[in-house]
Amino acid sequence: MVLMLGAIFSSNVLADAKPTAREEMNQEYKNRGIGGKRFEIERSPVGSFDFYMERLDATKKKLSITKEQQALWADYEKSLISLFSDLKRAKGRVGGATAVQQIGQVLGVTQNRYAAMEQVYDSAKKLYDGLSDSQKKTADEFLITTVPSFD
């Protein structure tokens, strides 16, 4: 009897649980197959630039960015676009005569990506510091969904 009540309670809790912003984003990604807005996007961040820009626009709207915060938002957006631009350039960069040259090029791409992510972090921190407490709660849930995942 206790096990049955536990099972009923846990299934009710799971049914009432609100998905995280990342889970919502993943679900939106899965729903983009045939019959969706467009065909399923590539898994790589480079192929999903439009998807992340849509997430960026949606997050800006949810945050209700004020005129005073616009410059902070613009810097954050610029850092993300810079990251995507570097990713796109990197896709065509790797190649060379020797294995060591190719590995060196991959290292360079990785160093550039790290530097770009540092810029994203810095601009996100400045933006976050400029948000109101209620905006910070929204940012805590949605801002991460605007950053590409490389896993």
VMD Tcl script that draws the C-alpha trace (Angstrom):
set ca {
  {0.00 0.00 0.00}
  {2.79 2.43 0.92}
  {4.62 1.58 -2.30}
  {1.48 2.22 -4.30}
  {0.95 5.63 -2.67}
  {4.61 6.46 -3.30}
  {4.26 5.55 -6.97}
  {1.09 7.64 -7.33}
  {2.68 10.61 -5.55}
  {5.90 10.48 -7.59}
  {4.01 10.24 -10.89}
  {1.86 13.25 -9.89}
  {4.95 15.26 -8.96}
  {6.59 14.40 -12.29}
  {3.43 15.31 -14.19}
  {3.27 18.71 -12.44}
  {6.99 19.48 -12.92}
  {7.60 22.37 -15.29}
  {10.29 21.66 -17.90}
  {13.45 23.70 -17.67}
  {14.30 26.24 -20.34}
  {16.91 23.83 -21.76}
  {14.31 21.03 -21.92}
  {11.87 23.38 -23.67}
  {14.56 24.33 -26.17}
  {15.39 20.66 -26.80}
  {11.70 19.89 -27.33}
  {11.38 22.77 -29.79}
  {14.43 21.36 -31.60}
  {12.83 17.90 -31.81}
  {9.56 19.36 -33.11}
  {11.24 20.99 -36.10}
  {11.04 17.95 -38.35}
  {8.84 17.67 -41.42}
  {5.66 19.62 -40.74}
  {7.45 22.01 -38.37}
  {8.60 25.53 -39.21}
  {11.40 24.08 -41.30}
  {13.28 20.82 -41.66}
  {15.28 19.63 -38.68}
  {18.34 21.77 -38.17}
  {21.84 20.39 -37.99}
  {23.13 19.38 -34.57}
  {26.24 21.54 -34.85}
  {26.06 25.09 -33.46}
  {27.15 26.42 -36.86}
  {24.14 24.83 -38.56}
  {21.77 26.15 -35.94}
  {22.62 29.87 -36.06}
  {19.01 30.80 -36.90}
  {17.73 28.63 -34.06}
  {19.95 30.38 -31.50}
  {19.07 33.80 -32.89}
  {15.39 32.95 -32.42}
  {16.18 31.92 -28.84}
  {18.04 35.20 -28.38}
  {15.05 37.22 -29.61}
  {12.65 35.23 -27.42}
  {14.86 35.69 -24.36}
  {15.15 39.43 -24.96}
  {11.38 39.64 -25.12}
  {10.96 37.58 -21.92}
  {13.48 39.79 -20.13}
  {11.67 42.98 -21.20}
  {14.96 44.77 -21.87}
  {14.62 48.48 -21.13}
  {16.13 51.35 -23.12}
  {18.74 51.73 -20.39}
  {19.71 48.05 -20.73}
  {19.78 48.05 -24.53}
  {23.54 48.69 -24.80}
  {24.27 45.77 -22.43}
  {21.98 43.52 -24.46}
  {23.59 44.65 -27.72}
  {27.06 43.75 -26.37}
  {25.81 40.32 -25.32}
  {24.20 39.73 -28.71}
  {27.35 40.91 -30.49}
  {29.50 38.47 -28.50}
  {27.24 35.56 -29.48}
  {27.23 36.55 -33.15}
  {31.01 36.82 -33.01}
  {31.19 33.29 -31.58}
  {29.00 31.94 -34.38}
  {31.03 33.79 -37.02}
  {34.21 32.25 -35.68}
  {32.62 28.80 -35.66}
  {31.60 29.20 -39.28}
  {35.09 30.33 -40.32}
  {36.63 27.46 -38.34}
  {34.64 24.89 -40.27}
  {36.64 25.66 -43.43}
  {40.01 26.28 -41.77}
  {41.18 22.81 -40.85}
  {43.33 21.11 -43.44}
  {46.99 20.85 -44.21}
  {49.78 18.73 -45.50}
  {50.75 16.98 -42.28}
  {48.92 15.57 -39.28}
  {50.80 17.96 -36.99}
  {49.71 20.97 -39.09}
  {46.10 19.81 -38.94}
  {46.27 19.29 -35.17}
  {47.82 22.75 -34.83}
  {44.91 24.22 -36.78}
  {42.42 22.43 -34.51}
  {44.30 23.89 -31.53}
  {44.00 27.37 -33.03}
  {40.27 26.91 -33.60}
  {39.87 25.74 -29.98}
  {41.81 28.73 -28.67}
  {39.64 31.09 -30.71}
  {36.49 29.40 -29.44}
  {37.70 29.72 -25.84}
  {38.43 33.43 -26.31}
  {35.00 33.94 -27.89}
  {33.31 32.12 -24.98}
  {35.18 34.37 -22.55}
  {33.70 37.37 -24.37}
  {30.23 35.83 -24.15}
  {30.76 35.27 -20.41}
  {32.00 38.82 -19.81}
  {29.12 40.42 -21.71}
  {26.59 38.10 -20.01}
  {27.96 39.05 -16.59}
  {27.66 42.78 -17.36}
  {24.14 42.29 -18.71}
  {23.11 40.23 -15.69}
  {24.51 42.82 -13.28}
  {22.38 45.45 -15.05}
  {19.11 43.51 -14.71}
  {16.44 43.98 -12.06}
  {15.80 41.19 -9.56}
  {12.75 39.95 -11.48}
  {14.70 40.04 -14.76}
  {17.50 38.06 -13.12}
  {15.03 35.29 -12.24}
  {14.01 35.13 -15.89}
  {17.65 35.27 -17.01}
  {18.51 32.41 -14.65}
  {16.08 30.25 -16.57}
  {16.49 31.40 -20.17}
  {19.83 33.13 -20.81}
  {21.75 29.84 -21.01}
  {19.49 28.74 -23.87}
  {21.03 31.43 -26.07}
  {24.53 29.96 -25.78}
  {25.47 27.10 -28.13}
  {26.36 23.79 -26.56}
  {29.45 22.02 -27.87}
  {28.84 18.61 -26.33}
}
mol new
graphics top color blue
foreach p $ca { graphics top sphere $p radius 0.5 }
foreach p [lrange $ca 0 end-1] q [lrange $ca 1 end] { graphics top cylinder $p $q radius 0.2 }
display resetview
